[in-house]
Amino acid sequence: MPSWSSIASAIFSLDAVYVLTGLVLWVFAALNFRDRDNANRRGSALFWFVLGVVFIFGSVTPHWLTGLLVLLMVGLDGAGRVGHKAHAEGTTKSGQAEPKGTSLGNRIFLPVLLIPALAFGVALAFRFVGGDTSRGALVGLGFGGMAALFAGLYLTKGGAREAFAEGRRLNDSMGSVIVLPQLLASLGVIFAASKVGELIAAGIKGVIPGESLFLLVVANCLGMTLFTLVMGNSFAAFPVITTGVLVPLIVRPFGVDPAMAAIITLTAGSTGTLMTPMAANFNIVPAALLNMRDQYGVIKFQIPFALTMWVLHVLVLWLMIRLL
C-alpha cells in the first residue's frame, strides 16, 4: 500500500498538472465534436484530443510516437481544420447575454492574482522540503489555474458547464497558436544543441574587440532580442544566447556574476516579445479577441516602450558589470 508521502508526491507533481491539462483538452475536444454549428468540429476535436494525449501520456510514450502526433496536429492546422468556422448556410448568434461578473469591481482580479500567488507559494514549499523550486513553480502554476477557476465560479455564481464552454470558446479563438510557446521553446533547445550560439559568438569576435565591454553588452542584448523576435519568446532564445555569447564573451572574461547577467539578458530579450507577431499569444490573439481593425495594432503600440526598455537594459547591464 503506498504511503501518504508517495501519494502527496504524485498529486503535487508536474505529471499531475500535465494529466489535468490533458483532461481539460479532452473536454474541449468533446465540446467541439458536439458543436454542429462548427464546420471544423471534427478537425478541431481531433486536434485537441491529440494534444490531450500528448499531455497525459507524453512521459511514457516513445518519442517517435509523440513526434508523429505533433505532425498530425500540424497537418490538421495546415489544412485549416482547427478553430471555429460557421457553416456557409448557417448563421451565427449575434446577441449574447451580459457576462456574469460585470459588477464585481476589483474582485474580478482575485482569480488572476491567485495564479502567481500559488506559483510562488508552491515554489517556496518545494525549496523548504529540498525539492526543485523551478518544478515547484510550474506545479504551483498549474494548481493556481485550478484555484483561479474555482474562485471565478464562486464570484460569478457560474457552473462548470459555463467554465468549460467559455474555455473552449477562447481555445477556438486562439486555435493552434496556443501551442506555439511550447514549440518555440523546443526550437530553442535544438538551436542550442546545434551550437548556433557559438557561431554567433564567432561572428561577434570578428567584429568587436574582446576588451570592449560596452559593445559586447550591446551585442549580447541585441542578439537576445533578435532571436526573440524570430522565436517568439525569450525563453526559447535564452539558452542559445547565454551559452554562445553571454558566458564565453562576458561572464568568463570579465568575472561577471552569471545570475545577475543572465536575468538582465533574459528580460532584455523580452522586449523583443513585445515587437514580434511570432509571440502570437501575446500580440495577435488579443487583437483578434478584441476585434481590432489592425491585427498588428498591439505590436505598433508596444514598439516605443520596447525600444526604450531595451536601451535601459543595455545601460543597466553595462553599469552593473562596471560597478560590481
Phi and psi in degrees as GROMACS dihedral restraints (atoms count N, CA, C in turn):
[ dihedral_restraints ]
;  ai    aj    ak    al  type     phi  dphi    fc
    3     4     5     6     1   -66.9    20    10
    4     5     6     7     1   147.8    20    10
    6     7     8     9     1   -79.6    20    10
    7     8     9    10     1   166.8    20    10
    9    10    11    12     1   -64.5    20    10
   10    11    12    13     1   -34.0    20    10
   12    13    14    15     1   -66.5    20    10
   13    14    15    16     1   -39.4    20    10
   15    16    17    18     1   -69.5    20    10
   16    17    18    19     1   -35.2    20    10
   18    19    20    21     1   -66.1    20    10
   19    20    21    22     1   -44.0    20    10
   21    22    23    24     1   -63.1    20    10
   22    23    24    25     1   -39.2    20    10
   24    25    26    27     1   -64.2    20    10
   25    26    27    28     1   -37.3    20    10
   27    28    29    30     1   -69.8    20    10
   28    29    30    31     1   -40.3    20    10
   30    31    32    33     1   -68.3    20    10
   31    32    33    34     1   -48.1    20    10
   33    34    35    36     1   -93.2    20    10
   34    35    36    37     1    58.8    20    10
   36    37    38    39     1  -128.8    20    10
   37    38    39    40     1   162.5    20    10
   39    40    41    42     1   -66.9    20    10
   40    41    42    43     1   -32.5    20    10
   42    43    44    45     1   -62.1    20    10
   43    44    45    46     1   -37.4    20    10
   45    46    47    48     1   -63.6    20    10
   46    47    48    49     1   -40.0    20    10
   48    49    50    51     1   -64.4    20    10
   49    50    51    52     1   -41.9    20    10
   51    52    53    54     1   -62.5    20    10
   52    53    54    55     1   -41.7    20    10
   54    55    56    57     1   -64.5    20    10
   55    56    57    58     1   -44.4    20    10
   57    58    59    60     1   -61.9    20    10
   58    59    60    61     1   -40.8    20    10
   60    61    62    63     1   -61.8    20    10
   61    62    63    64     1   -43.9    20    10
   63    64    65    66     1   -62.4    20    10
   64    65    66    67     1   -39.4    20    10
   66    67    68    69     1   -64.4    20    10
   67    68    69    70     1   -40.1    20    10
   69    70    71    72     1   -62.8    20    10
   70    71    72    73     1   -41.4    20    10
   72    73    74    75     1   -63.2    20    10
   73    74    75    76     1   -34.9    20    10
   75    76    77    78     1   -67.0    20    10
   76    77    78    79     1   -35.2    20    10
   78    79    80    81     1   -64.0    20    10
   79    80    81    82     1   -43.5    20    10
   81    82    83    84     1   -60.9    20    10
   82    83    84    85     1   -38.5    20    10
   84    85    86    87     1   -62.2    20    10
   85    86    87    88     1   -44.5    20    10
   87    88    89    90     1   -64.1    20    10
   88    89    90    91     1   -41.5    20    10
   90    91    92    93     1   -64.0    20    10
   91    92    93    94     1   -39.0    20    10
   93    94    95    96     1   -64.9    20    10
   94    95    96    97     1   -43.3    20    10
   96    97    98    99     1   -64.2    20    10
   97    98    99   100     1   -31.8    20    10
   99   100   101   102     1   -84.1    20    10
  100   101   102   103     1    -9.0    20    10
  102   103   104   105     1   -83.1    20    10
  103   104   105   106     1    98.2    20    10
  105   106   107   108     1   -70.6    20    10
  106   107   108   109     1   -16.3    20    10
  108   109   110   111     1   -80.9    20    10
  109   110   111   112     1   -10.1    20    10
  111   112   113   114     1   -98.9    20    10
  112   113   114   115     1   114.5    20    10
  114   115   116   117     1   -67.0    20    10
  115   116   117   118     1   -20.6    20    10
  117   118   119   120     1  -100.6    20    10
  118   119   120   121     1    23.3    20    10
  120   121   122   123     1   -62.3    20    10
  121   122   123   124     1   -38.9    20    10
  123   124   125   126     1   -70.7    20    10
  124   125   126   127     1   -45.9    20    10
  126   127   128   129     1   -63.4    20    10
  127   128   129   130     1   -43.5    20    10
  129   130   131   132     1   -64.6    20    10
  130   131   132   133     1   -43.1    20    10
  132   133   134   135     1   -61.1    20    10
  133   134   135   136     1   -43.5    20    10
  135   136   137   138     1   -66.0    20    10
  136   137   138   139     1   -39.2    20    10
  138   139   140   141     1   -60.2    20    10
  139   140   141   142     1   -51.2    20    10
  141   142   143   144     1   -70.8    20    10
  142   143   144   145     1   -31.4    20    10
  144   145   146   147     1   -65.2    20    10
  145   146   147   148     1   -45.0    20    10
  147   148   149   150     1   -64.2    20    10
  148   149   150   151     1   -42.0    20    10
  150   151   152   153     1   -62.8    20    10
  151   152   153   154     1   -37.8    20    10
  153   154   155   156     1   -62.6    20    10
  154   155   156   157     1   -39.1    20    10
  156   157   158   159     1   -61.2    20    10
  157   158   159   160     1   -42.3    20    10
  159   160   161   162     1   -62.4    20    10
  160   161   162   163     1   -42.1    20    10
  162   163   164   165     1   -67.6    20    10
  163   164   165   166     1   -43.2    20    10
  165   166   167   168     1   -76.4    20    10
  166   167   168   169     1   -43.3    20    10
  168   169   170   171     1  -109.7    20    10
  169   170   171   172     1     6.2    20    10
  171   172   173   174     1   -60.2    20    10
  172   173   174   175     1   -28.8    20    10
  174   175   176   177     1   -79.3    20    10
  175   176   177   178     1   -13.1    20    10
  177   178   179   180     1  -118.0    20    10
  178   179   180   181     1   -18.9    20    10
  180   181   182   183     1   -80.0    20    10
  181   182   183   184     1   151.2    20    10
  183   184   185   186     1   -64.6    20    10
  184   185   186   187     1   152.2    20    10
  186   187   188   189     1   -61.2    20    10
  187   188   189   190     1   -36.5    20    10
  189   190   191   192     1   -65.1    20    10
  190   191   192   193     1   -34.4    20    10
  192   193   194   195     1   -70.0    20    10
  193   194   195   196     1   -42.1    20    10
  195   196   197   198     1   -60.1    20    10
  196   197   198   199     1   -40.3    20    10
  198   199   200   201     1   -61.5    20    10
  199   200   201   202     1   -41.8    20    10
  201   202   203   204     1   -64.7    20    10
  202   203   204   205     1   -38.1    20    10
  204   205   206   207     1   -64.6    20    10
  205   206   207   208     1   -40.3    20    10
  207   208   209   210     1   -63.9    20    10
  208   209   210   211     1   -41.3    20    10
  210   211   212   213     1   -63.6    20    10
  211   212   213   214     1   -36.1    20    10
  213   214   215   216     1   -62.5    20    10
  214   215   216   217     1   -42.5    20    10
  216   217   218   219     1   -63.2    20    10
  217   218   219   220     1   -40.9    20    10
  219   220   221   222     1   -62.2    20    10
  220   221   222   223     1   -41.7    20    10
  222   223   224   225     1   -63.1    20    10
  223   224   225   226     1   -41.7    20    10
  225   226   227   228     1   -63.1    20    10
  226   227   228   229     1   -44.8    20    10
  228   229   230   231     1   -69.5    20    10
  229   230   231   232     1   -40.5    20    10
  231   232   233   234     1   -62.7    20    10
  232   233   234   235     1   -29.3    20    10
  234   235   236   237     1   -83.7    20    10
  235   236   237   238     1     1.6    20    10
  237   238   239   240     1    72.4    20    10
  238   239   240   241     1    30.1    20    10
  240   241   242   243     1  -102.0    20    10
  241   242   243   244     1    11.3    20    10
  243   244   245   246     1  -116.5    20    10
  244   245   246   247     1   135.6    20    10
  246   247   248   249     1   110.7    20    10
  247   248   249   250     1   175.3    20    10
  249   250   251   252     1   -92.6    20    10
  250   251   252   253     1   126.3    20    10
  252   253   254   255     1  -136.8    20    10
  253   254   255   256     1   118.7    20    10
  255   256   257   258     1   -71.5    20    10
  256   257   258   259     1   148.0    20    10
  258   259   260   261     1   -64.1    20    10
  259   260   261   262     1   146.9    20    10
  261   262   263   264     1   -59.1    20    10
  262   263   264   265     1   -36.7    20    10
  264   265   266   267     1   -89.5    20    10
  265   266   267   268     1    -3.8    20    10
  267   268   269   270     1   -93.4    20    10
  268   269   270   271     1   173.6    20    10
  270   271   272   273     1  -126.2    20    10
  271   272   273   274     1   153.6    20    10
  273   274   275   276     1  -100.1    20    10
  274   275   276   277     1   155.8    20    10
  276   277   278   279     1   -74.9    20    10
  277   278   279   280     1   123.8    20    10
  279   280   281   282     1   -91.9    20    10
  280   281   282   283     1   -25.1    20    10
  282   283   284   285     1  -107.4    20    10
  283   284   285   286     1   137.2    20    10
  285   286   287   288     1  -129.3    20    10
  286   287   288   289     1   146.4    20    10
  288   289   290   291     1   -68.2    20    10
  289   290   291   292     1   152.6    20    10
  291   292   293   294     1   -60.4    20    10
  292   293   294   295     1   127.6    20    10
  294   295   296   297     1   -62.3    20    10
  295   296   297   298     1   147.2    20    10
  297   298   299   300     1   -68.3    20    10
  298   299   300   301     1   148.5    20    10
  300   301   302   303     1    93.5    20    10
  301   302   303   304     1     8.1    20    10
  303   304   305   306     1   -71.9    20    10
  304   305   306   307     1   -15.6    20    10
  306   307   308   309     1  -111.4    20    10
  307   308   309   310     1    23.2    20    10
  309   310   311   312     1   -83.1    20    10
  310   311   312   313     1   -15.2    20    10
  312   313   314   315     1    66.8    20    10
  313   314   315   316     1  -142.6    20    10
  315   316   317   318     1   -70.7    20    10
  316   317   318   319     1   -12.8    20    10
  318   319   320   321     1   -63.7    20    10
  319   320   321   322     1   -19.4    20    10
  321   322   323   324     1   -64.1    20    10
  322   323   324   325     1   -20.6    20    10
  324   325   326   327     1   -83.0    20    10
  325   326   327   328     1    -9.9    20    10
  327   328   329   330     1   -58.7    20    10
  328   329   330   331     1   -48.1    20    10
  330   331   332   333     1   -59.1    20    10
  331   332   333   334     1   -38.2    20    10
  333   334   335   336     1   -66.9    20    10
  334   335   336   337     1   -40.7    20    10
  336   337   338   339     1   -71.9    20    10
  337   338   339   340     1   -23.5    20    10
  339   340   341   342     1   -64.9    20    10
  340   341   342   343     1   -30.9    20    10
  342   343   344   345     1   -64.9    20    10
  343   344   345   346     1   -56.0    20    10
  345   346   347   348     1   -66.9    20    10
  346   347   348   349     1   -30.7    20    10
  348   349   350   351     1   -63.0    20    10
  349   350   351   352     1   -45.5    20    10
  351   352   353   354     1   -71.3    20    10
  352   353   354   355     1   -36.4    20    10
  354   355   356   357     1   -60.1    20    10
  355   356   357   358     1   -44.4    20    10
  357   358   359   360     1   -68.2    20    10
  358   359   360   361     1   -42.5    20    10
  360   361   362   363     1   -65.5    20    10
  361   362   363   364     1   -42.5    20    10
  363   364   365   366     1   -68.8    20    10
  364   365   366   367     1   -36.2    20    10
  366   367   368   369     1   -61.8    20    10
  367   368   369   370     1   -41.3    20    10
  369   370   371   372     1   -65.0    20    10
  370   371   372   373     1   -38.9    20    10
  372   373   374   375     1   -64.0    20    10
  373   374   375   376     1   -41.4    20    10
  375   376   377   378     1   -62.2    20    10
  376   377   378   379     1   -40.5    20    10
  378   379   380   381     1   -66.0    20    10
  379   380   381   382     1   -37.8    20    10
  381   382   383   384     1   -63.8    20    10
  382   383   384   385     1   -36.3    20    10
  384   385   386   387     1   -93.0    20    10
  385   386   387   388     1     7.4    20    10
  387   388   389   390     1    82.4    20    10
  388   389   390   391     1    20.5    20    10
  390   391   392   393     1   -91.7    20    10
  391   392   393   394     1  -175.7    20    10
  393   394   395   396     1   -81.7    20    10
  394   395   396   397     1   113.7    20    10
  396   397   398   399     1   -67.4    20    10
  397   398   399   400     1   -32.3    20    10
  399   400   401   402     1   -64.8    20    10
  400   401   402   403     1   -43.8    20    10
  402   403   404   405     1   -65.7    20    10
  403   404   405   406     1   -38.2    20    10
  405   406   407   408     1   -62.1    20    10
  406   407   408   409     1   -38.1    20    10
  408   409   410   411     1   -64.4    20    10
  409   410   411   412     1   -39.3    20    10
  411   412   413   414     1   -68.2    20    10
  412   413   414   415     1   -41.0    20    10
  414   415   416   417     1   -62.2    20    10
  415   416   417   418     1   -44.1    20    10
  417   418   419   420     1   -62.3    20    10
  418   419   420   421     1   -35.3    20    10
  420   421   422   423     1   -63.4    20    10
  421   422   423   424     1   -42.0    20    10
  423   424   425   426     1   -65.2    20    10
  424   425   426   427     1   -48.2    20    10
  426   427   428   429     1   -73.0    20    10
  427   428   429   430     1   -24.7    20    10
  429   430   431   432     1   -64.3    20    10
  430   431   432   433     1   -36.9    20    10
  432   433   434   435     1   -62.8    20    10
  433   434   435   436     1   -39.8    20    10
  435   436   437   438     1   -65.2    20    10
  436   437   438   439     1   -43.0    20    10
  438   439   440   441     1   -62.7    20    10
  439   440   441   442     1   -38.9    20    10
  441   442   443   444     1   -64.4    20    10
  442   443   444   445     1   -37.7    20    10
  444   445   446   447     1   -62.0    20    10
  445   446   447   448     1   -48.8    20    10
  447   448   449   450     1   -65.7    20    10
  448   449   450   451     1   -37.3    20    10
  450   451   452   453     1   -65.2    20    10
  451   452   453   454     1   -40.7    20    10
  453   454   455   456     1   -64.2    20    10
  454   455   456   457     1   -40.5    20    10
  456   457   458   459     1   -64.8    20    10
  457   458   459   460     1   -38.4    20    10
  459   460   461   462     1   -66.7    20    10
  460   461   462   463     1   -43.8    20    10
  462   463   464   465     1   -69.2    20    10
  463   464   465   466     1   -38.1    20    10
  465   466   467   468     1   -94.1    20    10
  466   467   468   469     1    -6.1    20    10
  468   469   470   471     1    60.3    20    10
  469   470   471   472     1    29.9    20    10
  471   472   473   474     1   -87.8    20    10
  472   473   474   475     1   179.6    20    10
  474   475   476   477     1  -120.1    20    10
  475   476   477   478     1   170.6    20    10
  477   478   479   480     1   -61.9    20    10
  478   479   480   481     1   -36.0    20    10
  480   481   482   483     1   -62.3    20    10
  481   482   483   484     1   -42.4    20    10
  483   484   485   486     1   -64.7    20    10
  484   485   486   487     1   -40.1    20    10
  486   487   488   489     1   -61.6    20    10
  487   488   489   490     1   -46.5    20    10
  489   490   491   492     1   -68.1    20    10
  490   491   492   493     1   -36.5    20    10
  492   493   494   495     1   -65.3    20    10
  493   494   495   496     1   -43.1    20    10
  495   496   497   498     1   -69.6    20    10
  496   497   498   499     1   -38.1    20    10
  498   499   500   501     1   -63.1    20    10
  499   500   501   502     1   -41.3    20    10
  501   502   503   504     1   -65.3    20    10
  502   503   504   505     1   -38.3    20    10
  504   505   506   507     1   -62.9    20    10
  505   506   507   508     1   -44.8    20    10
  507   508   509   510     1   -65.9    20    10
  508   509   510   511     1   -38.6    20    10
  510   511   512   513     1   -59.6    20    10
  511   512   513   514     1   -44.3    20    10
  513   514   515   516     1   -66.6    20    10
  514   515   516   517     1   -34.4    20    10
  516   517   518   519     1   -64.5    20    10
  517   518   519   520     1   -39.0    20    10
  519   520   521   522     1   -82.0    20    10
  520   521   522   523     1   -33.2    20    10
  522   523   524   525     1    65.3    20    10
  523   524   525   526     1  -145.5    20    10
  525   526   527   528     1   -68.6    20    10
  526   527   528   529     1   -13.4    20    10
  528   529   530   531     1   -58.2    20    10
  529   530   531   532     1   -22.3    20    10
  531   532   533   534     1   -63.5    20    10
  532   533   534   535     1   -24.3    20    10
  534   535   536   537     1   -97.9    20    10
  535   536   537   538     1     2.6    20    10
  537   538   539   540     1   -60.3    20    10
  538   539   540   541     1   -42.7    20    10
  540   541   542   543     1   -58.7    20    10
  541   542   543   544     1   -41.0    20    10
  543   544   545   546     1   -64.9    20    10
  544   545   546   547     1   -41.8    20    10
  546   547   548   549     1   -66.5    20    10
  547   548   549   550     1   -39.9    20    10
  549   550   551   552     1   -69.8    20    10
  550   551   552   553     1   -35.9    20    10
  552   553   554   555     1   -63.3    20    10
  553   554   555   556     1   -40.5    20    10
  555   556   557   558     1   -63.0    20    10
  556   557   558   559     1   -38.1    20    10
  558   559   560   561     1   -62.8    20    10
  559   560   561   562     1   -37.7    20    10
  561   562   563   564     1   -62.1    20    10
  562   563   564   565     1   -40.8    20    10
  564   565   566   567     1   -63.7    20    10
  565   566   567   568     1   -40.3    20    10
  567   568   569   570     1   -63.9    20    10
  568   569   570   571     1   -43.4    20    10
  570   571   572   573     1   -62.5    20    10
  571   572   573   574     1   -40.8    20    10
  573   574   575   576     1   -64.6    20    10
  574   575   576   577     1   -42.8    20    10
  576   577   578   579     1   -67.6    20    10
  577   578   579   580     1   -25.3    20    10
  579   580   581   582     1   -85.1    20    10
  580   581   582   583     1     3.9    20    10
  582   583   584   585     1    64.7    20    10
  583   584   585   586     1    30.0    20    10
  585   586   587   588     1   -63.2    20    10
  586   587   588   589     1   -37.9    20    10
  588   589   590   591     1   -60.2    20    10
  589   590   591   592     1   -37.2    20    10
  591   592   593   594     1   -67.3    20    10
  592   593   594   595     1   -35.2    20    10
  594   595   596   597     1   -65.3    20    10
  595   596   597   598     1   -40.2    20    10
  597   598   599   600     1   -64.7    20    10
  598   599   600   601     1   -43.0    20    10
  600   601   602   603     1   -61.0    20    10
  601   602   603   604     1   -39.7    20    10
  603   604   605   606     1   -62.7    20    10
  604   605   606   607     1   -39.5    20    10
  606   607   608   609     1   -65.8    20    10
  607   608   609   610     1   -38.9    20    10
  609   610   611   612     1   -66.5    20    10
  610   611   612   613     1   -41.1    20    10
  612   613   614   615     1   -60.7    20    10
  613   614   615   616     1   -33.2    20    10
  615   616   617   618     1   -74.6    20    10
  616   617   618   619     1   -13.5    20    10
  618   619   620   621     1  -113.2    20    10
  619   620   621   622     1   -38.6    20    10
  621   622   623   624     1  -109.7    20    10
  622   623   624   625     1   128.5    20    10
  624   625   626   627     1   -61.2    20    10
  625   626   627   628     1   144.5    20    10
  627   628   629   630     1   -63.6    20    10
  628   629   630   631     1   -22.5    20    10
  630   631   632   633     1   -91.0    20    10
  631   632   633   634     1    -3.4    20    10
  633   634   635   636     1   -86.8    20    10
  634   635   636   637     1    87.2    20    10
  636   637   638   639     1   -61.1    20    10
  637   638   639   640     1   -45.9    20    10
  639   640   641   642     1   -62.2    20    10
  640   641   642   643     1   -45.1    20    10
  642   643   644   645     1   -66.3    20    10
  643   644   645   646     1   -34.5    20    10
  645   646   647   648     1   -66.3    20    10
  646   647   648   649     1   -39.2    20    10
  648   649   650   651     1   -63.6    20    10
  649   650   651   652     1   -41.8    20    10
  651   652   653   654     1   -60.9    20    10
  652   653   654   655     1   -46.3    20    10
  654   655   656   657     1   -63.2    20    10
  655   656   657   658     1   -39.2    20    10
  657   658   659   660     1   -62.8    20    10
  658   659   660   661     1   -50.4    20    10
  660   661   662   663     1   -69.3    20    10
  661   662   663   664     1   -36.6    20    10
  663   664   665   666     1   -67.2    20    10
  664   665   666   667     1   -43.1    20    10
  666   667   668   669     1   -61.9    20    10
  667   668   669   670     1   -40.6    20    10
  669   670   671   672     1   -63.0    20    10
  670   671   672   673     1   -42.4    20    10
  672   673   674   675     1   -69.7    20    10
  673   674   675   676     1   -42.3    20    10
  675   676   677   678     1   -64.3    20    10
  676   677   678   679     1   -41.2    20    10
  678   679   680   681     1   -66.2    20    10
  679   680   681   682     1   -35.4    20    10
  681   682   683   684     1   -65.8    20    10
  682   683   684   685     1   -38.4    20    10
  684   685   686   687     1   -59.1    20    10
  685   686   687   688     1   -38.2    20    10
  687   688   689   690     1   -77.3    20    10
  688   689   690   691     1   -40.7    20    10
  690   691   692   693     1   -94.7    20    10
  691   692   693   694     1   -15.4    20    10
  693   694   695   696     1    97.4    20    10
  694   695   696   697     1   -25.2    20    10
  696   697   698   699     1  -150.9    20    10
  697   698   699   700     1   152.5    20    10
  699   700   701   702     1   -70.9    20    10
  700   701   702   703     1   -22.7    20    10
  702   703   704   705     1   -67.1    20    10
  703   704   705   706     1   -32.0    20    10
  705   706   707   708     1   -73.7    20    10
  706   707   708   709     1   -35.7    20    10
  708   709   710   711     1   -80.3    20    10
  709   710   711   712     1   -23.1    20    10
  711   712   713   714     1   -57.5    20    10
  712   713   714   715     1   -50.4    20    10
  714   715   716   717     1   -64.0    20    10
  715   716   717   718     1   -30.1    20    10
  717   718   719   720     1   -68.2    20    10
  718   719   720   721     1   -49.8    20    10
  720   721   722   723     1   -75.6    20    10
  721   722   723   724     1   -39.8    20    10
  723   724   725   726     1   -66.8    20    10
  724   725   726   727     1   -44.7    20    10
  726   727   728   729     1   -75.4    20    10
  727   728   729   730     1   -28.7    20    10
  729   730   731   732     1   -95.3    20    10
  730   731   732   733     1   -30.6    20    10
  732   733   734   735     1  -119.4    20    10
  733   734   735   736     1   -57.9    20    10
  735   736   737   738     1   -60.1    20    10
  736   737   738   739     1   -52.5    20    10
  738   739   740   741     1   -67.2    20    10
  739   740   741   742     1   -53.0    20    10
  741   742   743   744     1   -73.0    20    10
  742   743   744   745     1   -28.2    20    10
  744   745   746   747     1  -100.2    20    10
  745   746   747   748     1   -22.0    20    10
  747   748   749   750     1  -123.3    20    10
  748   749   750   751     1   -53.4    20    10
  750   751   752   753     1   -63.2    20    10
  751   752   753   754     1   -52.9    20    10
  753   754   755   756     1   -70.4    20    10
  754   755   756   757     1   -51.0    20    10
  756   757   758   759     1   -63.7    20    10
  757   758   759   760     1   -34.4    20    10
  759   760   761   762     1  -105.4    20    10
  760   761   762   763     1     3.4    20    10
  762   763   764   765     1    62.3    20    10
  763   764   765   766     1    42.5    20    10
  765   766   767   768     1   -85.5    20    10
  766   767   768   769     1   145.6    20    10
  768   769   770   771     1   -63.2    20    10
  769   770   771   772     1   114.7    20    10
  771   772   773   774     1   -64.4    20    10
  772   773   774   775     1   -35.0    20    10
  774   775   776   777     1   -64.0    20    10
  775   776   777   778     1   -45.3    20    10
  777   778   779   780     1   -62.9    20    10
  778   779   780   781     1   -48.0    20    10
  780   781   782   783     1   -67.0    20    10
  781   782   783   784     1   -36.0    20    10
  783   784   785   786     1   -68.2    20    10
  784   785   786   787     1   -42.6    20    10
  786   787   788   789     1   -69.2    20    10
  787   788   789   790     1   -36.2    20    10
  789   790   791   792     1   -69.3    20    10
  790   791   792   793     1   -38.9    20    10
  792   793   794   795     1   -63.0    20    10
  793   794   795   796     1   -41.1    20    10
  795   796   797   798     1   -61.5    20    10
  796   797   798   799     1   -48.1    20    10
  798   799   800   801     1   -72.7    20    10
  799   800   801   802     1   -24.9    20    10
  801   802   803   804     1   -63.9    20    10
  802   803   804   805     1   -39.6    20    10
  804   805   806   807     1   -65.5    20    10
  805   806   807   808     1   -29.4    20    10
  807   808   809   810     1   -64.6    20    10
  808   809   810   811     1   -21.6    20    10
  810   811   812   813     1   -64.8    20    10
  811   812   813   814     1   -29.9    20    10
  813   814   815   816     1   -67.6    20    10
  814   815   816   817     1   -31.5    20    10
  816   817   818   819     1   -59.2    20    10
  817   818   819   820     1   -34.1    20    10
  819   820   821   822     1   -71.9    20    10
  820   821   822   823     1   -14.3    20    10
  822   823   824   825     1  -116.0    20    10
  823   824   825   826     1     7.9    20    10
  825   826   827   828     1  -123.3    20    10
  826   827   828   829     1   136.2    20    10
  828   829   830   831     1   -70.3    20    10
  829   830   831   832     1   -13.7    20    10
  831   832   833   834     1   -64.8    20    10
  832   833   834   835     1   -26.8    20    10
  834   835   836   837     1   -83.2    20    10
  835   836   837   838     1    60.6    20    10
  837   838   839   840     1   -61.3    20    10
  838   839   840   841     1   -36.5    20    10
  840   841   842   843     1   -66.9    20    10
  841   842   843   844     1   -21.3    20    10
  843   844   845   846     1   -95.8    20    10
  844   845   846   847     1   -37.8    20    10
  846   847   848   849     1  -112.1    20    10
  847   848   849   850     1   -30.8    20    10
  849   850   851   852     1   -97.4    20    10
  850   851   852   853     1   -43.5    20    10
  852   853   854   855     1   -60.7    20    10
  853   854   855   856     1   -45.0    20    10
  855   856   857   858     1   -57.9    20    10
  856   857   858   859     1   -38.2    20    10
  858   859   860   861     1   -63.0    20    10
  859   860   861   862     1   -38.0    20    10
  861   862   863   864     1   -70.4    20    10
  862   863   864   865     1   -42.1    20    10
  864   865   866   867     1   -66.7    20    10
  865   866   867   868     1   -32.2    20    10
  867   868   869   870     1   -91.4    20    10
  868   869   870   871     1     2.6    20    10
  870   871   872   873     1    55.4    20    10
  871   872   873   874     1    42.9    20    10
  873   874   875   876     1   -71.3    20    10
  874   875   876   877     1   144.6    20    10
  876   877   878   879     1   -65.7    20    10
  877   878   879   880     1   -38.6    20    10
  879   880   881   882     1  -103.3    20    10
  880   881   882   883     1   114.5    20    10
  882   883   884   885     1   -67.6    20    10
  883   884   885   886     1   -17.1    20    10
  885   886   887   888     1  -102.7    20    10
  886   887   888   889     1    15.1    20    10
  888   889   890   891     1   -61.0    20    10
  889   890   891   892     1   -38.6    20    10
  891   892   893   894     1   -63.1    20    10
  892   893   894   895     1   -43.7    20    10
  894   895   896   897     1   -63.9    20    10
  895   896   897   898     1   -46.0    20    10
  897   898   899   900     1   -60.1    20    10
  898   899   900   901     1   -37.4    20    10
  900   901   902   903     1   -68.5    20    10
  901   902   903   904     1   -34.6    20    10
  903   904   905   906     1   -84.7    20    10
  904   905   906   907     1   -19.3    20    10
  906   907   908   909     1   -56.0    20    10
  907   908   909   910     1   -49.3    20    10
  909   910   911   912     1   -59.0    20    10
  910   911   912   913     1   -39.7    20    10
  912   913   914   915     1   -67.9    20    10
  913   914   915   916     1   -39.5    20    10
  915   916   917   918     1   -64.7    20    10
  916   917   918   919     1   -43.6    20    10
  918   919   920   921     1   -65.4    20    10
  919   920   921   922     1   -39.1    20    10
  921   922   923   924     1   -63.2    20    10
  922   923   924   925     1   -44.9    20    10
  924   925   926   927     1   -65.5    20    10
  925   926   927   928     1   -34.2    20    10
  927   928   929   930     1   -64.0    20    10
  928   929   930   931     1   -44.7    20    10
  930   931   932   933     1   -60.8    20    10
  931   932   933   934     1   -42.8    20    10
  933   934   935   936     1   -64.3    20    10
  934   935   936   937     1   -36.6    20    10
  936   937   938   939     1   -63.4    20    10
  937   938   939   940     1   -41.9    20    10
  939   940   941   942     1   -60.5    20    10
  940   941   942   943     1   -46.8    20    10
  942   943   944   945     1   -66.4    20    10
  943   944   945   946     1   -41.5    20    10
  945   946   947   948     1   -65.1    20    10
  946   947   948   949     1   -45.6    20    10
  948   949   950   951     1   -63.2    20    10
  949   950   951   952     1   -43.2    20    10
  951   952   953   954     1   -62.5    20    10
  952   953   954   955     1   -46.0    20    10
  954   955   956   957     1   -67.6    20    10
  955   956   957   958     1   -38.1    20    10
  957   958   959   960     1   -62.0    20    10
  958   959   960   961     1   -39.4    20    10
  960   961   962   963     1   -69.2    20    10
  961   962   963   964     1   -41.5    20    10
  963   964   965   966     1   -70.5    20    10
  964   965   966   967     1   -36.4    20    10
  966   967   968   969     1   -91.6    20    10
  967   968   969   970     1   -23.8    20    10
